[in-house]
Amino acid sequence: MNDNLFKKVESKTKVNKNTILDLASKLQKGNMKDKKTLLEVIDELSIITGRSVSNEKKEKIINAIVNDKIPDNIEKKF
């Protein structure tokens, strides 16, 4: 990927290129139906973004992903 893109992302988010690539690798290699994998990804994103996620919210996210309950129009929420 283009280093300029990573520099822009890092300047806006304070998340460096290696962190992004490590997370992308974990997402590609991981079983996204496995609760342990999902919990690790949620926890890592929480640390990266500096936002805490309650255990209740984690369970809701995990259950939605595992049970294919993610809405088709989720991009409209962002």
C-alpha positions as CSV (number, residue, x, y, z in Angstrom):
1,M,0.0,0.0,0.0
2,N,1.0,3.6,-0.5
3,D,3.0,5.0,2.4
4,N,1.3,8.4,1.9
5,L,-2.0,6.9,2.7
6,F,-0.6,5.4,5.9
7,K,1.0,8.8,6.9
8,K,-2.4,10.5,6.4
9,V,-4.2,7.9,8.5
10,E,-1.5,8.1,11.2
11,S,-1.7,11.9,11.3
12,K,-5.4,11.8,11.8
13,T,-5.7,8.7,14.1
14,K,-2.2,8.4,15.8
15,V,-2.3,4.7,14.6
16,N,0.9,3.7,12.9
17,K,1.3,1.6,9.7
18,N,2.5,-1.5,11.5
19,T,-0.5,-1.5,13.9
20,I,-2.8,-1.3,10.9
21,L,-1.1,-4.0,9.0
22,D,-0.9,-6.3,12.1
23,L,-4.7,-5.9,12.6
24,A,-5.4,-6.5,8.9
25,S,-3.4,-9.7,9.1
26,K,-5.2,-10.9,12.1
27,L,-8.5,-10.2,10.4
28,Q,-7.5,-12.1,7.3
29,K,-6.1,-15.1,9.1
30,G,-8.6,-15.3,11.9
31,N,-11.8,-17.2,12.1
32,M,-14.4,-14.4,12.3
33,K,-16.9,-16.8,13.7
34,D,-14.7,-17.7,16.7
35,K,-15.6,-15.8,19.8
36,K,-12.1,-15.7,21.1
37,T,-10.8,-14.2,17.9
38,L,-13.5,-11.6,17.8
39,L,-12.9,-10.7,21.4
40,E,-9.2,-10.2,20.6
41,V,-10.0,-7.9,17.7
42,I,-12.5,-5.9,19.7
43,D,-10.0,-5.5,22.5
44,E,-7.2,-4.5,20.1
45,L,-9.5,-1.9,18.4
46,S,-10.5,-0.6,21.8
47,I,-6.8,0.0,22.7
48,I,-6.0,1.5,19.3
49,T,-8.9,3.9,19.4
50,G,-8.6,4.7,23.1
51,R,-12.3,3.9,23.7
52,S,-13.5,1.3,26.2
53,V,-16.1,-1.3,25.2
54,S,-18.2,-2.8,28.0
55,N,-18.5,-6.5,28.3
56,E,-22.2,-6.2,27.4
57,K,-21.4,-4.4,24.2
58,K,-18.6,-6.9,23.3
59,E,-21.1,-9.7,23.7
60,K,-23.7,-7.9,21.5
61,I,-21.0,-7.3,18.8
62,I,-19.8,-10.9,18.9
63,N,-23.3,-12.4,18.8
64,A,-24.2,-10.2,15.9
65,I,-21.2,-11.3,13.9
66,V,-21.4,-15.0,14.8
67,N,-25.1,-15.1,14.1
68,D,-24.9,-13.1,10.8
69,K,-27.0,-10.3,12.2
70,I,-25.0,-7.5,10.7
71,P,-27.3,-5.2,8.7
72,D,-26.6,-4.9,5.0
73,N,-26.6,-1.1,5.3
74,I,-24.2,-0.8,8.1
75,E,-22.0,1.7,6.2
76,K,-24.9,4.2,6.5
77,K,-24.2,4.3,10.3
78,F,-20.8,5.8,9.7
